[in-house]
Amino acid sequence: MGALWISHVEVTDAEAYGRYAAIATEAIAEHGGVFIARGGRYVQMEGRDRPRNVVARFPSFEAAVECYNSDRYQEALSHARNASDRDLVIVEEAPQG
């Protein structure tokens, strides 16, 4: 089964976060991840509002976790830590059928 990264972000330093996004995009692709939502329109129905919402799908839960822990993604994350307030969760997809 696949897995999703679901991230809610408030960017506080656009330049540094841009560096994160460029490197993270490469790291995610290297682990078979594809973006299914990246920014775009949204309606906050519950919880804390953060203006940037990102969802990436991975071929497996393990691939999603490996991506997060990879050296390349950790390099990307070093740019995001002081440039955003964010939450990220990895969720395994439900079986189809």
Backbone as a chain_set.jsonl record, in Angstrom:
{"seq": "MGALWISHVEVTDAEAYGRYAAIATEAIAEHGGVFIARGGRYVQMEGRDRPRNVVARFPSFEAAVECYNSDRYQEALSHARNASDRDLVIVEEAPQG", "coords": {"N": [[0.831, -1.185, 0.0], [0.362, 2.287, -0.606], [1.602, 5.441, 0.685], [1.075, 8.612, 2.283], [2.514, 11.832, 2.52], [1.558, 14.407, 4.521], [1.454, 17.752, 4.833], [1.342, 20.807, 6.591], [1.913, 24.162, 6.36], [3.367, 27.241, 7.389], [5.05, 29.696, 5.923], [7.868, 31.532, 6.832], [10.176, 32.658, 5.928], [10.671, 33.229, 2.824], [12.742, 32.993, 0.911], [14.682, 31.185, 2.014], [12.95, 29.032, 2.383], [12.352, 28.433, -0.217], [14.76, 27.302, -1.054], [14.67, 24.975, 0.479], [12.382, 23.76, -0.713], [13.242, 23.245, -3.349], [15.319, 21.323, -3.035], [13.978, 19.379, -1.539], [12.0, 18.55, -3.332], [13.519, 17.112, -5.197], [14.509, 15.058, -3.517], [12.146, 13.774, -2.75], [11.2, 12.831, -5.235], [13.293, 11.045, -5.808], [12.667, 8.972, -4.134], [10.417, 7.889, -5.166], [8.199, 9.462, -4.781], [5.354, 11.525, -5.512], [3.787, 14.647, -6.074], [0.522, 15.365, -5.054], [-0.973, 17.397, -4.16], [-0.095, 20.738, -3.835], [0.322, 23.534, -2.374], [-2.064, 25.775, -3.627], [-5.686, 26.143, -3.757], [-7.661, 26.095, -0.772], [-9.784, 25.255, 2.011], [-9.999, 25.936, 5.315], [-11.289, 23.872, 7.596], [-11.255, 22.835, 10.179], [-9.163, 23.059, 13.101], [-5.777, 24.397, 13.177], [-5.003, 27.039, 11.024], [-2.902, 27.039, 8.286], [-1.268, 28.52, 5.625], [-0.098, 27.059, 3.508], [-0.411, 23.966, 2.048], [0.527, 20.663, 1.571], [0.571, 17.611, -0.159], [2.032, 14.547, -0.697], [2.39, 11.546, -2.508], [3.629, 8.314, -1.913], [5.145, 5.197, -3.002], [5.114, 3.286, -1.001], [4.725, 2.878, 2.574], [7.156, 2.513, 3.817], [8.945, 3.63, 1.931], [8.218, 6.311, 2.123], [8.956, 6.964, 4.764], [11.685, 6.377, 4.612], [12.473, 8.336, 2.771], [12.052, 10.71, 4.261], [13.997, 10.363, 6.247], [16.301, 10.351, 4.759], [19.575, 11.457, 3.703], [19.52, 13.473, 1.768], [16.93, 14.633, 1.992], [17.079, 15.502, 4.633], [19.045, 17.423, 4.338], [17.588, 19.279, 2.829], [15.616, 19.894, 4.73], [17.085, 21.29, 6.603], [17.049, 23.867, 5.647], [14.407, 24.569, 5.919], [13.775, 24.578, 8.613], [14.233, 26.996, 10.116], [12.742, 28.643, 8.62], [10.081, 28.3, 8.504], [6.925, 27.363, 9.983], [5.715, 24.313, 10.693], [3.889, 21.265, 10.207], [4.186, 17.8, 9.722], [2.999, 14.73, 8.668], [3.15, 11.226, 8.18], [1.127, 9.004, 6.522], [-0.27, 5.853, 6.12], [-1.904, 4.628, 3.252], [-5.328, 3.62, 2.913], [-6.509, 0.286, 2.27], [-7.675, -0.473, -1.021], [-10.936, -1.162, -2.177]], "CA": [[0.0, 0.0, 0.0], [1.078, 3.542, -0.644], [1.566, 6.303, 1.865], [1.006, 10.041, 2.001], [3.052, 12.881, 3.388], [0.609, 15.517, 4.606], [2.188, 18.829, 5.491], [0.678, 22.106, 6.711], [3.084, 25.031, 6.511], [3.361, 28.703, 7.332], [6.395, 30.11, 5.532], [8.285, 32.781, 7.464], [11.317, 33.155, 5.157], [10.405, 32.67, 1.496], [13.984, 32.658, 0.205], [15.204, 29.935, 2.585], [11.995, 27.952, 2.131], [12.54, 28.09, -1.63], [15.885, 26.348, -1.113], [14.13, 23.713, 0.985], [11.465, 23.171, -1.686], [13.988, 22.736, -4.498], [16.02, 20.097, -2.65], [12.966, 18.398, -1.114], [11.364, 18.018, -4.539], [14.431, 16.088, -5.722], [14.551, 13.929, -2.575], [10.859, 13.082, -2.835], [11.199, 12.096, -6.504], [14.257, 9.945, -5.699], [12.04, 7.897, -3.362], [9.178, 7.503, -5.834], [7.096, 10.326, -4.375], [4.775, 12.485, -6.453], [2.902, 15.602, -5.409], [-0.879, 15.356, -5.484], [-1.432, 18.744, -3.799], [1.077, 21.55, -3.494], [-0.227, 24.888, -2.359], [-3.394, 25.744, -4.224], [-6.838, 26.58, -2.967], [-8.062, 25.243, 0.346], [-10.695, 25.815, 3.003], [-9.682, 25.411, 6.637], [-12.545, 23.494, 8.225], [-10.995, 22.629, 11.607], [-7.755, 23.127, 13.488], [-4.952, 25.581, 12.918], [-4.85, 27.42, 9.618], [-1.58, 27.345, 7.731], [-1.635, 28.825, 4.237], [0.478, 26.158, 2.498], [-0.746, 22.572, 2.327], [1.198, 19.824, 0.586], [0.376, 16.172, -0.03], [2.824, 13.75, -1.646], [2.103, 10.106, -2.433], [4.786, 7.429, -2.08], [4.717, 3.839, -3.337], [4.952, 2.478, 0.22], [4.975, 3.56, 3.841], [8.607, 2.456, 4.046], [9.595, 4.611, 1.054], [7.941, 7.643, 2.665], [9.796, 7.139, 5.955], [13.086, 6.422, 4.138], [12.69, 9.644, 2.173], [12.19, 11.703, 5.335], [15.257, 10.128, 6.956], [17.433, 10.363, 3.833], [20.511, 12.583, 3.8], [19.105, 14.552, 0.865], [15.798, 15.346, 2.574], [17.552, 16.201, 5.834], [19.699, 18.635, 3.835], [16.492, 20.207, 2.513], [14.969, 20.288, 5.968], [17.917, 22.282, 7.298], [16.636, 25.19, 5.157], [13.02, 24.834, 6.323], [13.605, 24.649, 10.069], [14.131, 28.383, 10.588], [12.046, 29.412, 7.588], [8.671, 27.917, 8.469], [6.285, 26.668, 11.088], [5.117, 23.252, 9.898], [3.588, 19.928, 10.701], [4.234, 16.8, 8.666], [2.648, 13.403, 9.13], [3.146, 10.181, 7.157], [-0.054, 8.189, 6.75], [-0.435, 4.761, 5.17], [-3.194, 4.656, 2.562], [-6.258, 2.525, 3.208], [-6.637, -0.659, 1.16], [-8.744, -0.182, -1.973], [-11.842, -2.264, -2.469]], "C": [[0.874, 1.247, 0.0], [0.955, 4.304, 0.663], [1.571, 7.753, 1.414], [1.814, 10.829, 3.019], [1.995, 13.972, 3.362], [1.272, 16.599, 5.445], [1.369, 20.116, 5.455], [1.757, 23.096, 7.133], [2.701, 26.506, 6.524], [4.804, 29.125, 7.078], [6.709, 31.453, 6.168], [9.495, 33.414, 6.775], [11.241, 32.508, 3.775], [11.674, 32.244, 0.771], [14.557, 31.329, 0.714], [14.264, 28.769, 2.305], [12.042, 27.516, 0.667], [13.687, 27.11, -1.815], [15.438, 24.976, -0.619], [13.307, 23.028, -0.107], [12.206, 22.57, -2.872], [14.665, 21.403, -4.17], [15.023, 19.01, -2.263], [12.279, 17.763, -2.31], [12.212, 16.909, -5.138], [14.436, 14.854, -4.83], [13.268, 13.108, -2.663], [10.793, 12.257, -4.114], [12.14, 10.889, -6.448], [13.677, 8.743, -4.947], [10.677, 7.5, -3.924], [7.982, 8.345, -5.477], [6.644, 11.248, -5.491], [3.823, 13.397, -5.674], [1.495, 15.445, -5.959], [-1.578, 16.644, -5.047], [-0.204, 19.517, -3.356], [0.661, 23.01, -3.542], [-1.658, 24.811, -2.872], [-4.489, 26.159, -3.258], [-7.145, 25.58, -1.864], [-9.078, 25.99, 1.19], [-10.349, 25.149, 4.327], [-10.983, 25.129, 7.366], [-12.398, 23.313, 9.735], [-9.506, 22.824, 11.852], [-7.084, 24.419, 13.078], [-4.784, 25.817, 11.427], [-3.392, 27.713, 9.306], [-1.77, 27.464, 6.23], [-1.029, 27.923, 3.166], [0.221, 24.725, 2.931], [-0.193, 21.723, 1.199], [0.898, 18.367, 0.893], [1.21, 15.5, -1.11], [2.498, 12.281, -1.415], [3.388, 9.333, -2.731], [4.302, 6.019, -2.368], [4.513, 2.933, -2.122], [5.205, 3.35, 1.439], [6.476, 3.628, 4.1], [9.35, 3.476, 3.197], [9.401, 6.03, 1.584], [8.819, 7.938, 3.876], [11.264, 7.231, 5.549], [13.407, 7.774, 3.521], [12.926, 10.684, 3.262], [13.546, 11.584, 6.019], [16.487, 10.202, 6.068], [18.314, 11.596, 4.041], [20.042, 13.759, 2.959], [17.924, 15.33, 1.444], [16.214, 16.088, 3.843], [18.323, 17.461, 5.468], [18.641, 19.694, 3.517], [15.882, 20.768, 3.789], [15.781, 21.317, 6.749], [17.571, 23.705, 6.857], [15.239, 25.562, 5.652], [12.882, 25.109, 7.811], [13.435, 26.068, 10.59], [13.378, 29.275, 9.61], [10.553, 29.111, 7.55], [8.231, 27.345, 9.807], [5.458, 25.586, 10.406], [4.835, 22.0, 10.696], [3.669, 18.993, 9.506], [3.911, 15.451, 9.288], [2.723, 12.455, 7.933], [2.014, 9.227, 7.502], [-0.117, 7.093, 5.685], [-1.82, 4.832, 4.55], [-4.028, 3.438, 2.953], [-6.29, 1.57, 2.019], [-7.822, -0.286, 0.268], [-9.633, -1.409, -2.123], [-12.687, -2.708, -1.347]], "O": [[1.981, 1.25, 0.539], [0.296, 3.868, 1.607], [2.011, 8.078, 0.311], [1.8, 10.535, 4.215], [1.582, 14.411, 2.289], [1.606, 16.388, 6.611], [0.782, 20.469, 4.432], [2.433, 22.895, 8.142], [1.834, 26.951, 5.773], [5.673, 28.93, 7.928], [5.927, 32.399, 6.063], [9.802, 34.581, 7.015], [11.692, 31.379, 3.583], [11.673, 31.225, 0.081], [14.88, 30.449, -0.084], [14.71, 27.656, 2.025], [11.796, 26.35, 0.358], [13.602, 26.195, -2.634], [15.775, 23.95, -1.209], [13.513, 21.848, -0.393], [11.839, 21.497, -3.351], [14.584, 20.459, -4.955], [15.205, 17.847, -2.621], [12.005, 16.563, -2.302], [11.682, 15.875, -5.544], [14.374, 13.729, -5.325], [13.313, 11.878, -2.652], [10.373, 11.101, -4.079], [11.818, 9.829, -6.983], [14.153, 7.62, -5.112], [9.88, 6.856, -3.242], [6.855, 7.993, -5.825], [7.446, 11.696, -6.31], [3.148, 12.964, -4.74], [1.292, 15.397, -7.172], [-2.672, 16.942, -5.527], [0.624, 19.013, -2.597], [0.648, 23.638, -4.6], [-2.376, 23.86, -2.565], [-4.235, 26.48, -2.097], [-6.916, 24.379, -2.008], [-9.211, 27.209, 1.091], [-10.402, 23.924, 4.439], [-11.708, 26.061, 7.717], [-13.327, 23.61, 10.486], [-8.696, 22.762, 10.927], [-7.73, 25.391, 12.688], [-4.461, 24.902, 10.669], [-2.742, 28.521, 9.969], [-2.38, 26.586, 5.619], [-1.422, 28.021, 2.004], [0.585, 24.319, 4.034], [-0.409, 22.013, 0.022], [0.957, 17.935, 2.045], [1.109, 15.838, -2.289], [2.351, 11.832, -0.278], [4.126, 9.65, -3.664], [3.174, 5.67, -2.021], [3.815, 1.923, -2.211], [5.815, 4.415, 1.348], [7.002, 4.651, 4.539], [10.283, 4.119, 3.677], [10.311, 6.855, 1.505], [9.364, 9.034, 4.0], [12.005, 8.062, 6.076], [14.499, 8.304, 3.725], [13.887, 11.45, 3.195], [14.174, 12.595, 6.336], [17.609, 10.124, 6.568], [17.847, 12.64, 4.498], [20.15, 14.911, 3.381], [17.915, 16.56, 1.393], [15.739, 17.196, 4.091], [18.27, 18.456, 6.191], [18.784, 20.858, 3.89], [15.662, 21.974, 3.906], [15.213, 22.128, 7.48], [17.78, 24.651, 7.617], [14.925, 26.744, 5.787], [11.956, 25.807, 8.224], [12.568, 26.312, 11.429], [13.371, 30.499, 9.745], [9.838, 29.602, 6.676], [9.037, 26.913, 10.631], [4.575, 25.909, 9.611], [5.464, 21.726, 11.718], [3.266, 19.355, 8.401], [4.483, 15.077, 10.312], [2.399, 12.838, 6.809], [1.938, 8.707, 8.615], [-0.027, 7.376, 4.49], [-2.803, 5.07, 5.251], [-3.498, 2.375, 3.278], [-6.117, 2.0, 0.879], [-8.855, 0.167, 0.761], [-9.152, -2.541, -2.189], [-13.483, -3.634, -1.503]]}, "num_chains": 1, "name": "protein.A"}
